């Protein structure tokens, strides 16, 4: 039985290089897989970034604490006006 030719290649997965020993005929497939993984990771990090921006925007526009304070102040003012 003939031994399959293998070669060492380096694949870049996000910011990391990974050394892999692969069958020579399959090298293009491994490289395409690495590209697909990088595309998916880029989408994943983009979704995290969008989620973070959304959370910051929601926190910045959270008017509930202000509404609560305004209701308390309005209640106190109405109470003072009733006393006069």
N, CA, C and O atoms as a CHARMM CRD file, in Angstrom:
* protein
*
  336
    1    1 UNK  N      0.84000  -1.17600   0.00000 PROA 1      0.00000
    2    1 UNK  CA     0.00000   0.00000   0.00000 PROA 1      0.00000
    3    1 UNK  C      0.88800   1.24400   0.00000 PROA 1      0.00000
    4    1 UNK  O      1.85100   1.33800   0.76200 PROA 1      0.00000
    5    2 UNK  N      0.54800   2.18700  -0.86300 PROA 2      0.00000
    6    2 UNK  CA     1.33700   3.39400  -1.03200 PROA 2      0.00000
    7    2 UNK  C      0.99300   4.39800   0.06000 PROA 2      0.00000
    8    2 UNK  O     -0.17800   4.64100   0.35200 PROA 2      0.00000
    9    3 UNK  N      2.02900   4.97600   0.65700 PROA 3      0.00000
   10    3 UNK  CA     1.80000   5.96900   1.72600 PROA 3      0.00000
   11    3 UNK  C      1.38100   7.29400   1.10100 PROA 3      0.00000
   12    3 UNK  O      1.97200   7.75500   0.12500 PROA 3      0.00000
   13    4 UNK  N      0.35100   7.89300   1.68500 PROA 4      0.00000
   14    4 UNK  CA    -0.16500   9.16300   1.18100 PROA 4      0.00000
   15    4 UNK  C      0.81900  10.29100   1.50200 PROA 4      0.00000
   16    4 UNK  O      1.33300  10.37400   2.61700 PROA 4      0.00000
   17    5 UNK  N      1.07600  11.15400   0.52000 PROA 5      0.00000
   18    5 UNK  CA     1.98800  12.27400   0.72900 PROA 5      0.00000
   19    5 UNK  C      1.31900  13.31100   1.62300 PROA 5      0.00000
   20    5 UNK  O      0.17700  13.71200   1.40000 PROA 5      0.00000
   21    6 UNK  N      2.05900  13.73000   2.63500 PROA 6      0.00000
   22    6 UNK  CA     1.53700  14.75000   3.55700 PROA 6      0.00000
   23    6 UNK  C      2.48300  15.93600   3.55000 PROA 6      0.00000
   24    6 UNK  O      3.66800  15.81700   3.23800 PROA 6      0.00000
   25    7 UNK  N      1.93400  17.05400   3.89400 PROA 7      0.00000
   26    7 UNK  CA     2.76400  18.25600   3.99000 PROA 7      0.00000
   27    7 UNK  C      2.32800  19.06700   5.19000 PROA 7      0.00000
   28    7 UNK  O      1.17300  19.02400   5.61300 PROA 7      0.00000
   29    8 UNK  N      3.27900  19.80500   5.72400 PROA 8      0.00000
   30    8 UNK  CA     3.00400  20.71000   6.84000 PROA 8      0.00000
   31    8 UNK  C      2.58900  22.05900   6.26500 PROA 8      0.00000
   32    8 UNK  O      3.27300  22.62000   5.40900 PROA 8      0.00000
   33    9 UNK  N      1.46600  22.56600   6.74500 PROA 9      0.00000
   34    9 UNK  CA     1.02200  23.89000   6.32400 PROA 9      0.00000
   35    9 UNK  C      0.67000  24.69000   7.56800 PROA 9      0.00000
   36    9 UNK  O      0.42200  24.13700   8.63900 PROA 9      0.00000
   37   10 UNK  N      0.65300  25.99400   7.40000 PROA 10     0.00000
   38   10 UNK  CA     0.23100  26.88200   8.48500 PROA 10     0.00000
   39   10 UNK  C     -1.05800  27.54700   8.05300 PROA 10     0.00000
   40   10 UNK  O     -1.14300  28.13900   6.97700 PROA 10     0.00000
   41   11 UNK  N     -2.06300  27.44000   8.91400 PROA 11     0.00000
   42   11 UNK  CA    -3.34700  28.07600   8.66500 PROA 11     0.00000
   43   11 UNK  C     -3.52000  29.22400   9.65000 PROA 11     0.00000
   44   11 UNK  O     -3.20600  29.10000  10.83400 PROA 11     0.00000
   45   12 UNK  N     -4.02300  30.33800   9.14300 PROA 12     0.00000
   46   12 UNK  CA    -4.28600  31.47000  10.02400 PROA 12     0.00000
   47   12 UNK  C     -5.75800  31.40800  10.42900 PROA 12     0.00000
   48   12 UNK  O     -6.65500  31.51300   9.59200 PROA 12     0.00000
   49   13 UNK  N     -5.98000  31.23800  11.71200 PROA 13     0.00000
   50   13 UNK  CA    -7.33600  31.26300  12.26300 PROA 13     0.00000
   51   13 UNK  C     -7.40200  32.48800  13.16900 PROA 13     0.00000
   52   13 UNK  O     -6.81500  32.52400  14.25000 PROA 13     0.00000
   53   14 UNK  N     -8.12900  33.47400  12.69400 PROA 14     0.00000
   54   14 UNK  CA    -8.22400  34.78600  13.31100 PROA 14     0.00000
   55   14 UNK  C     -6.83100  35.37000  13.48900 PROA 14     0.00000
   56   14 UNK  O     -6.20900  35.73300  12.49100 PROA 14     0.00000
   57   15 UNK  N     -6.31500  35.47800  14.68600 PROA 15     0.00000
   58   15 UNK  CA    -4.98400  36.06400  14.89100 PROA 15     0.00000
   59   15 UNK  C     -3.93400  35.01200  15.23200 PROA 15     0.00000
   60   15 UNK  O     -2.86000  35.35200  15.72700 PROA 15     0.00000
   61   16 UNK  N     -4.22700  33.76300  14.97800 PROA 16     0.00000
   62   16 UNK  CA    -3.32900  32.68800  15.37700 PROA 16     0.00000
   63   16 UNK  C     -2.96500  31.82900  14.17600 PROA 16     0.00000
   64   16 UNK  O     -3.82000  31.50000  13.35300 PROA 16     0.00000
   65   17 UNK  N     -1.69800  31.47200  14.08300 PROA 17     0.00000
   66   17 UNK  CA    -1.26100  30.54100  13.05000 PROA 17     0.00000
   67   17 UNK  C     -1.19300  29.14600  13.65700 PROA 17     0.00000
   68   17 UNK  O     -0.64500  28.94500  14.74100 PROA 17     0.00000
   69   18 UNK  N     -1.75900  28.19500  12.93500 PROA 18     0.00000
   70   18 UNK  CA    -1.80600  26.82100  13.40600 PROA 18     0.00000
   71   18 UNK  C     -1.07500  25.94200  12.39500 PROA 18     0.00000
   72   18 UNK  O     -1.37500  25.97100  11.20200 PROA 18     0.00000
   73   19 UNK  N     -0.11500  25.16400  12.88200 PROA 19     0.00000
   74   19 UNK  CA     0.58900  24.22600  12.01700 PROA 19     0.00000
   75   19 UNK  C     -0.19400  22.92300  11.96400 PROA 19     0.00000
   76   19 UNK  O     -0.58400  22.36900  12.99200 PROA 19     0.00000
   77   20 UNK  N     -0.41700  22.44300  10.73800 PROA 20     0.00000
   78   20 UNK  CA    -1.20200  21.22800  10.54200 PROA 20     0.00000
   79   20 UNK  C     -0.49300  20.36400   9.50400 PROA 20     0.00000
   80   20 UNK  O      0.03000  20.86500   8.50900 PROA 20     0.00000
   81   21 UNK  N     -0.48900  19.07300   9.75500 PROA 21     0.00000
   82   21 UNK  CA     0.04700  18.12300   8.77600 PROA 21     0.00000
   83   21 UNK  C     -1.15100  17.51800   8.05700 PROA 21     0.00000
   84   21 UNK  O     -1.98000  16.83800   8.66200 PROA 21     0.00000
   85   22 UNK  N     -1.22600  17.77900   6.75400 PROA 22     0.00000
   86   22 UNK  CA    -2.40500  17.37500   5.98600 PROA 22     0.00000
   87   22 UNK  C     -2.00100  16.58300   4.74800 PROA 22     0.00000
   88   22 UNK  O     -0.88700  16.73300   4.24600 PROA 22     0.00000
   89   23 UNK  N     -2.90400  15.74400   4.25800 PROA 23     0.00000
   90   23 UNK  CA    -2.63600  15.07500   2.98900 PROA 23     0.00000
   91   23 UNK  C     -2.48600  16.13000   1.88200 PROA 23     0.00000
   92   23 UNK  O     -3.26700  17.07800   1.80800 PROA 23     0.00000
   93   24 UNK  N     -1.50800  15.95800   1.05600 PROA 24     0.00000
   94   24 UNK  CA    -1.20100  16.95500   0.03400 PROA 24     0.00000
   95   24 UNK  C     -2.41300  17.25200  -0.84300 PROA 24     0.00000
   96   24 UNK  O     -2.65400  18.40700  -1.19100 PROA 24     0.00000
   97   25 UNK  N     -3.16800  16.23400  -1.20000 PROA 25     0.00000
   98   25 UNK  CA    -4.34000  16.43400  -2.06200 PROA 25     0.00000
   99   25 UNK  C     -5.44500  17.22900  -1.37000 PROA 25     0.00000
  100   25 UNK  O     -6.26900  17.85400  -2.03800 PROA 25     0.00000
  101   26 UNK  N     -5.46700  17.20900  -0.04000 PROA 26     0.00000
  102   26 UNK  CA    -6.51600  17.89800   0.71300 PROA 26     0.00000
  103   26 UNK  C     -6.13300  19.31300   1.13800 PROA 26     0.00000
  104   26 UNK  O     -6.94700  20.01200   1.74200 PROA 26     0.00000
  105   27 UNK  N     -4.92800  19.74000   0.83700 PROA 27     0.00000
  106   27 UNK  CA    -4.48100  21.06400   1.28000 PROA 27     0.00000
  107   27 UNK  C     -5.44900  22.18700   0.88500 PROA 27     0.00000
  108   27 UNK  O     -5.76800  23.02200   1.73100 PROA 27     0.00000
  109   28 UNK  N     -5.92900  22.24200  -0.36600 PROA 28     0.00000
  110   28 UNK  CA    -6.86700  23.32000  -0.72000 PROA 28     0.00000
  111   28 UNK  C     -8.14000  23.30800   0.13600 PROA 28     0.00000
  112   28 UNK  O     -8.69600  24.35800   0.45700 PROA 28     0.00000
  113   29 UNK  N     -8.58600  22.10500   0.49600 PROA 29     0.00000
  114   29 UNK  CA    -9.78400  22.01200   1.33700 PROA 29     0.00000
  115   29 UNK  C     -9.53500  22.58100   2.72700 PROA 29     0.00000
  116   29 UNK  O    -10.38900  23.27500   3.27600 PROA 29     0.00000
  117   30 UNK  N     -8.38000  22.29400   3.29200 PROA 30     0.00000
  118   30 UNK  CA    -8.02800  22.83400   4.61200 PROA 30     0.00000
  119   30 UNK  C     -7.93500  24.35500   4.55800 PROA 30     0.00000
  120   30 UNK  O     -8.38100  25.04200   5.47700 PROA 30     0.00000
  121   31 UNK  N     -7.36600  24.86900   3.49700 PROA 31     0.00000
  122   31 UNK  CA    -7.23800  26.33000   3.37000 PROA 31     0.00000
  123   31 UNK  C     -8.61300  26.98000   3.21400 PROA 31     0.00000
  124   31 UNK  O     -8.85900  28.04100   3.78700 PROA 31     0.00000
  125   32 UNK  N     -9.50600  26.36100   2.45200 PROA 32     0.00000
  126   32 UNK  CA   -10.87400  26.88400   2.31300 PROA 32     0.00000
  127   32 UNK  C    -11.60400  26.82200   3.64600 PROA 32     0.00000
  128   32 UNK  O    -12.35100  27.73800   3.99000 PROA 32     0.00000
  129   33 UNK  N    -11.39100  25.74300   4.40100 PROA 33     0.00000
  130   33 UNK  CA   -12.00300  25.63600   5.73100 PROA 33     0.00000
  131   33 UNK  C    -11.51600  26.75400   6.64900 PROA 33     0.00000
  132   33 UNK  O    -12.30400  27.33800   7.39200 PROA 33     0.00000
  133   34 UNK  N    -10.22600  27.04800   6.59600 PROA 34     0.00000
  134   34 UNK  CA    -9.67700  28.12400   7.42500 PROA 34     0.00000
  135   34 UNK  C    -10.31400  29.45500   7.04000 PROA 34     0.00000
  136   34 UNK  O    -10.64200  30.26000   7.91100 PROA 34     0.00000
  137   35 UNK  N    -10.49100  29.68900   5.73700 PROA 35     0.00000
  138   35 UNK  CA   -11.14600  30.92700   5.28500 PROA 35     0.00000
  139   35 UNK  C    -12.58000  31.01000   5.80000 PROA 35     0.00000
  140   35 UNK  O    -13.02800  32.06700   6.24500 PROA 35     0.00000
  141   36 UNK  N    -13.29200  29.89600   5.73800 PROA 36     0.00000
  142   36 UNK  CA   -14.67700  29.86700   6.22700 PROA 36     0.00000
  143   36 UNK  C    -14.73700  30.13800   7.72400 PROA 36     0.00000
  144   36 UNK  O    -15.59200  30.89200   8.18800 PROA 36     0.00000
  145   37 UNK  N    -13.83800  29.53200   8.46900 PROA 37     0.00000
  146   37 UNK  CA   -13.79100  29.75600   9.91500 PROA 37     0.00000
  147   37 UNK  C    -13.54100  31.23300  10.20400 PROA 37     0.00000
  148   37 UNK  O    -14.18100  31.81100  11.08200 PROA 37     0.00000
  149   38 UNK  N    -12.60900  31.84700   9.46700 PROA 38     0.00000
  150   38 UNK  CA   -12.31300  33.26900   9.66900 PROA 38     0.00000
  151   38 UNK  C    -13.51800  34.14500   9.33500 PROA 38     0.00000
  152   38 UNK  O    -13.78600  35.12000  10.03800 PROA 38     0.00000
  153   39 UNK  N    -14.24500  33.81000   8.27300 PROA 39     0.00000
  154   39 UNK  CA   -15.45100  34.56600   7.93600 PROA 39     0.00000
  155   39 UNK  C    -16.48000  34.47000   9.05800 PROA 39     0.00000
  156   39 UNK  O    -17.08300  35.47000   9.44800 PROA 39     0.00000
  157   40 UNK  N    -16.67400  33.26000   9.57000 PROA 40     0.00000
  158   40 UNK  CA   -17.64900  33.06900  10.65500 PROA 40     0.00000
  159   40 UNK  C    -17.22100  33.79700  11.92500 PROA 40     0.00000
  160   40 UNK  O    -18.05300  34.38300  12.61800 PROA 40     0.00000
  161   41 UNK  N    -15.92400  33.76100  12.23100 PROA 41     0.00000
  162   41 UNK  CA   -15.44100  34.47400  13.41600 PROA 41     0.00000
  163   41 UNK  C    -15.62900  35.98000  13.25100 PROA 41     0.00000
  164   41 UNK  O    -15.99600  36.66900  14.20300 PROA 41     0.00000
  165   42 UNK  N    -15.37800  36.49300  12.04800 PROA 42     0.00000
  166   42 UNK  CA   -15.58800  37.92300  11.81200 PROA 42     0.00000
  167   42 UNK  C    -17.05600  38.29000  12.01600 PROA 42     0.00000
  168   42 UNK  O    -17.36000  39.33100  12.59800 PROA 42     0.00000
  169   43 UNK  N    -17.96600  37.44200  11.54200 PROA 43     0.00000
  170   43 UNK  CA   -19.39200  37.69300  11.76500 PROA 43     0.00000
  171   43 UNK  C    -19.73600  37.63800  13.24900 PROA 43     0.00000
  172   43 UNK  O    -20.50700  38.45900  13.74600 PROA 43     0.00000
  173   44 UNK  N    -19.16200  36.67100  13.94700 PROA 44     0.00000
  174   44 UNK  CA   -19.40100  36.50900  15.38300 PROA 44     0.00000
  175   44 UNK  C    -18.96000  37.77000  16.13500 PROA 44     0.00000
  176   44 UNK  O    -19.70200  38.29900  16.96200 PROA 44     0.00000
  177   45 UNK  N    -17.74100  38.24500  15.83700 PROA 45     0.00000
  178   45 UNK  CA   -17.25100  39.43700  16.53300 PROA 45     0.00000
  179   45 UNK  C    -18.03400  40.68000  16.13400 PROA 45     0.00000
  180   45 UNK  O    -18.20100  41.58900  16.94800 PROA 45     0.00000
  181   46 UNK  N    -18.51500  40.73700  14.90200 PROA 46     0.00000
  182   46 UNK  CA   -19.34800  41.86300  14.48200 PROA 46     0.00000
  183   46 UNK  C    -20.66300  41.84800  15.25600 PROA 46     0.00000
  184   46 UNK  O    -21.15300  42.90200  15.66000 PROA 46     0.00000
  185   47 UNK  N    -21.24100  40.66000  15.46700 PROA 47     0.00000
  186   47 UNK  CA   -22.48900  40.56800  16.23500 PROA 47     0.00000
  187   47 UNK  C    -22.25700  40.97600  17.68200 PROA 47     0.00000
  188   47 UNK  O    -23.10500  41.64300  18.27600 PROA 47     0.00000
  189   48 UNK  N    -21.12800  40.58800  18.25900 PROA 48     0.00000
  190   48 UNK  CA   -20.81500  41.00300  19.63100 PROA 48     0.00000
  191   48 UNK  C    -20.70300  42.51500  19.69900 PROA 48     0.00000
  192   48 UNK  O    -21.21400  43.13600  20.63100 PROA 48     0.00000
  193   49 UNK  N    -20.03500  43.11200  18.71600 PROA 49     0.00000
  194   49 UNK  CA   -19.87500  44.55900  18.68400 PROA 49     0.00000
  195   49 UNK  C    -21.23200  45.25300  18.57000 PROA 49     0.00000
  196   49 UNK  O    -21.48700  46.23500  19.26700 PROA 49     0.00000
  197   50 UNK  N    -22.09800  44.74700  17.69800 PROA 50     0.00000
  198   50 UNK  CA   -23.43000  45.34000  17.55800 PROA 50     0.00000
  199   50 UNK  C    -24.23500  45.20800  18.84900 PROA 50     0.00000
  200   50 UNK  O    -24.92200  46.14400  19.25600 PROA 50     0.00000
  201   51 UNK  N    -24.14700  44.04300  19.48700 PROA 51     0.00000
  202   51 UNK  CA   -24.85500  43.84000  20.74600 PROA 51     0.00000
  203   51 UNK  C    -24.37100  44.78900  21.82500 PROA 51     0.00000
  204   51 UNK  O    -25.16900  45.32600  22.59400 PROA 51     0.00000
  205   52 UNK  N    -23.06800  44.99400  21.88200 PROA 52     0.00000
  206   52 UNK  CA   -22.49900  45.91300  22.87100 PROA 52     0.00000
  207   52 UNK  C    -22.96200  47.33800  22.61300 PROA 52     0.00000
  208   52 UNK  O    -23.32600  48.05900  23.54200 PROA 52     0.00000
  209   53 UNK  N    -22.94700  47.74100  21.34500 PROA 53     0.00000
  210   53 UNK  CA   -23.42800  49.09100  21.02100 PROA 53     0.00000
  211   53 UNK  C    -24.89800  49.25000  21.39900 PROA 53     0.00000
  212   53 UNK  O    -25.29700  50.28600  21.93100 PROA 53     0.00000
  213   54 UNK  N    -25.69400  48.23300  21.12800 PROA 54     0.00000
  214   54 UNK  CA   -27.10800  48.29400  21.48300 PROA 54     0.00000
  215   54 UNK  C    -27.28900  48.41700  22.98800 PROA 54     0.00000
  216   54 UNK  O    -28.09200  49.22900  23.44800 PROA 54     0.00000
  217   55 UNK  N    -26.55700  47.62400  23.75700 PROA 55     0.00000
  218   55 UNK  CA   -26.66700  47.68400  25.21600 PROA 55     0.00000
  219   55 UNK  C    -26.27700  49.06000  25.74200 PROA 55     0.00000
  220   55 UNK  O    -26.92900  49.59700  26.63800 PROA 55     0.00000
  221   56 UNK  N    -25.21600  49.62700  25.18500 PROA 56     0.00000
  222   56 UNK  CA   -24.79300  50.97200  25.61300 PROA 56     0.00000
  223   56 UNK  C    -25.85700  52.00900  25.27000 PROA 56     0.00000
  224   56 UNK  O    -26.13900  52.90600  26.06400 PROA 56     0.00000
  225   57 UNK  N    -26.44400  51.88100  24.08300 PROA 57     0.00000
  226   57 UNK  CA   -27.47400  52.82600  23.66600 PROA 57     0.00000
  227   57 UNK  C    -28.71700  52.69700  24.54500 PROA 57     0.00000
  228   57 UNK  O    -29.31500  53.70000  24.93600 PROA 57     0.00000
  229   58 UNK  N    -29.10200  51.46000  24.85100 PROA 58     0.00000
  230   58 UNK  CA   -30.26000  51.26100  25.72600 PROA 58     0.00000
  231   58 UNK  C    -30.00400  51.83000  27.11000 PROA 58     0.00000
  232   58 UNK  O    -30.89500  52.43200  27.71100 PROA 58     0.00000
  233   59 UNK  N    -28.80200  51.64600  27.61600 PROA 59     0.00000
  234   59 UNK  CA   -28.47600  52.17600  28.94400 PROA 59     0.00000
  235   59 UNK  C    -28.46800  53.70100  28.92100 PROA 59     0.00000
  236   59 UNK  O    -28.91800  54.35300  29.86300 PROA 59     0.00000
  237   60 UNK  N    -27.94800  54.25700  27.82500 PROA 60     0.00000
  238   60 UNK  CA   -27.87000  55.70700  27.71300 PROA 60     0.00000
  239   60 UNK  C    -29.26400  56.32000  27.60500 PROA 60     0.00000
  240   60 UNK  O    -29.50500  57.41400  28.11600 PROA 60     0.00000
  241   61 UNK  N    -30.16400  55.62900  26.95500 PROA 61     0.00000
  242   61 UNK  CA   -31.51800  56.15300  26.75300 PROA 61     0.00000
  243   61 UNK  C    -32.51900  55.63000  27.77200 PROA 61     0.00000
  244   61 UNK  O    -33.72600  55.79100  27.58700 PROA 61     0.00000
  245   62 UNK  N    -32.04700  55.01500  28.82900 PROA 62     0.00000
  246   62 UNK  CA   -32.95600  54.49200  29.85000 PROA 62     0.00000
  247   62 UNK  C    -33.54000  55.66000  30.63200 PROA 62     0.00000
  248   62 UNK  O    -32.85600  56.28400  31.44300 PROA 62     0.00000
  249   63 UNK  N    -34.79700  55.94300  30.38000 PROA 63     0.00000
  250   63 UNK  CA   -35.42400  57.10000  31.02400 PROA 63     0.00000
  251   63 UNK  C    -36.17800  56.72200  32.29600 PROA 63     0.00000
  252   63 UNK  O    -36.70800  57.59800  32.98000 PROA 63     0.00000
  253   64 UNK  N    -36.23200  55.45100  32.61700 PROA 64     0.00000
  254   64 UNK  CA   -36.99000  55.01700  33.79900 PROA 64     0.00000
  255   64 UNK  C    -36.51400  55.70100  35.08200 PROA 64     0.00000
  256   64 UNK  O    -37.35800  56.16700  35.84800 PROA 64     0.00000
  257   65 UNK  N    -35.20900  55.78700  35.35800 PROA 65     0.00000
  258   65 UNK  CA   -34.79100  56.47100  36.60100 PROA 65     0.00000
  259   65 UNK  C    -35.23700  57.93700  36.64200 PROA 65     0.00000
  260   65 UNK  O    -35.61400  58.44700  37.69700 PROA 65     0.00000
  261   66 UNK  N    -35.18900  58.60600  35.48700 PROA 66     0.00000
  262   66 UNK  CA   -35.59500  60.00800  35.44600 PROA 66     0.00000
  263   66 UNK  C    -37.10000  60.14200  35.66100 PROA 66     0.00000
  264   66 UNK  O    -37.56600  61.04100  36.36000 PROA 66     0.00000
  265   67 UNK  N    -37.84700  59.23200  35.04600 PROA 67     0.00000
  266   67 UNK  CA   -39.29800  59.26500  35.21700 PROA 67     0.00000
  267   67 UNK  C    -39.67500  59.05000  36.68100 PROA 67     0.00000
  268   67 UNK  O    -40.58900  59.69400  37.19500 PROA 67     0.00000
  269   68 UNK  N    -38.96700  58.14400  37.34600 PROA 68     0.00000
  270   68 UNK  CA   -39.24100  57.86800  38.75600 PROA 68     0.00000
  271   68 UNK  C    -38.99300  59.11400  39.60900 PROA 68     0.00000
  272   68 UNK  O    -39.81100  59.47200  40.45600 PROA 68     0.00000
  273   69 UNK  N    -37.85400  59.76600  39.37300 PROA 69     0.00000
  274   69 UNK  CA   -37.51600  60.97300  40.13100 PROA 69     0.00000
  275   69 UNK  C    -38.53200  62.07600  39.84000 PROA 69     0.00000
  276   69 UNK  O    -38.97100  62.78100  40.74900 PROA 69     0.00000
  277   70 UNK  N    -38.90400  62.22100  38.56200 PROA 70     0.00000
  278   70 UNK  CA   -39.86500  63.26000  38.20600 PROA 70     0.00000
  279   70 UNK  C    -41.22100  63.01700  38.88500 PROA 70     0.00000
  280   70 UNK  O    -41.86300  63.96600  39.33600 PROA 70     0.00000
  281   71 UNK  N    -41.65400  61.76400  38.95900 PROA 71     0.00000
  282   71 UNK  CA   -42.92500  61.45800  39.63700 PROA 71     0.00000
  283   71 UNK  C    -42.84200  61.78700  41.12100 PROA 71     0.00000
  284   71 UNK  O    -43.78700  62.32100  41.70200 PROA 71     0.00000
  285   72 UNK  N    -41.69800  61.46400  41.73300 PROA 72     0.00000
  286   72 UNK  CA   -41.52200  61.77000  43.16000 PROA 72     0.00000
  287   72 UNK  C    -41.55200  63.27900  43.39300 PROA 72     0.00000
  288   72 UNK  O    -42.22700  63.76300  44.30200 PROA 72     0.00000
  289   73 UNK  N    -40.81000  64.02000  42.55600 PROA 73     0.00000
  290   73 UNK  CA   -40.78000  65.48100  42.70400 PROA 73     0.00000
  291   73 UNK  C    -42.15500  66.09100  42.44900 PROA 73     0.00000
  292   73 UNK  O    -42.58100  67.00400  43.15600 PROA 73     0.00000
  293   74 UNK  N    -42.84400  65.57600  41.43300 PROA 74     0.00000
  294   74 UNK  CA   -44.19200  66.08100  41.13900 PROA 74     0.00000
  295   74 UNK  C    -45.12300  65.82000  42.31400 PROA 74     0.00000
  296   74 UNK  O    -45.92600  66.67500  42.68700 PROA 74     0.00000
  297   75 UNK  N    -45.00500  64.63300  42.89200 PROA 75     0.00000
  298   75 UNK  CA   -45.82500  64.30600  44.05800 PROA 75     0.00000
  299   75 UNK  C    -45.53900  65.23200  45.22300 PROA 75     0.00000
  300   75 UNK  O    -46.45800  65.68700  45.90400 PROA 75     0.00000
  301   76 UNK  N    -44.25200  65.51500  45.45500 PROA 76     0.00000
  302   76 UNK  CA   -43.88300  66.42400  46.55900 PROA 76     0.00000
  303   76 UNK  C    -44.39200  67.83000  46.29400 PROA 76     0.00000
  304   76 UNK  O    -44.87600  68.49300  47.21100 PROA 76     0.00000
  305   77 UNK  N    -44.29000  68.30100  45.03800 PROA 77     0.00000
  306   77 UNK  CA   -44.75800  69.65400  44.69900 PROA 77     0.00000
  307   77 UNK  C    -46.27900  69.75600  44.87100 PROA 77     0.00000
  308   77 UNK  O    -46.78700  70.74400  45.40100 PROA 77     0.00000
  309   78 UNK  N    -46.99200  68.72800  44.41900 PROA 78     0.00000
  310   78 UNK  CA   -48.46000  68.74700  44.56200 PROA 78     0.00000
  311   78 UNK  C    -48.84600  68.74700  46.04800 PROA 78     0.00000
  312   78 UNK  O    -49.80400  69.40700  46.45200 PROA 78     0.00000
  313   79 UNK  N    -48.09400  68.00600  46.84100 PROA 79     0.00000
  314   79 UNK  CA   -48.37000  67.94800  48.28200 PROA 79     0.00000
  315   79 UNK  C    -48.15500  69.32200  48.90600 PROA 79     0.00000
  316   79 UNK  O    -48.96100  69.77200  49.72000 PROA 79     0.00000
  317   80 UNK  N    -47.07200  69.98200  48.52400 PROA 80     0.00000
  318   80 UNK  CA   -46.79600  71.34000  49.03900 PROA 80     0.00000
  319   80 UNK  C    -47.86000  72.33500  48.59700 PROA 80     0.00000
  320   80 UNK  O    -48.27500  73.19500  49.37400 PROA 80     0.00000
  321   81 UNK  N    -48.29700  72.21900  47.35400 PROA 81     0.00000
  322   81 UNK  CA   -49.33500  73.15400  46.85300 PROA 81     0.00000
  323   81 UNK  C    -50.67300  72.93400  47.55700 PROA 81     0.00000
  324   81 UNK  O    -51.42200  73.88500  47.78100 PROA 81     0.00000
  325   82 UNK  N    -50.97000  71.70400  47.90100 PROA 82     0.00000
  326   82 UNK  CA   -52.22700  71.41800  48.60100 PROA 82     0.00000
  327   82 UNK  C    -52.22800  71.99900  50.01700 PROA 82     0.00000
  328   82 UNK  O    -53.26700  72.38400  50.55200 PROA 82     0.00000
  329   83 UNK  N    -51.03900  72.04800  50.59900 PROA 83     0.00000
  330   83 UNK  CA   -50.93300  72.56600  51.96600 PROA 83     0.00000
  331   83 UNK  C    -51.15100  74.07200  52.01600 PROA 83     0.00000
  332   83 UNK  O    -51.51800  74.59200  53.06900 PROA 83     0.00000
  333   84 UNK  N    -50.94200  74.77700  50.93700 PROA 84     0.00000
  334   84 UNK  CA   -51.07700  76.24400  50.94500 PROA 84     0.00000
  335   84 UNK  C    -52.45100  76.69300  50.73000 PROA 84     0.00000
  336   84 UNK  O    -52.71100  77.89600  50.71200 PROA 84     0.00000
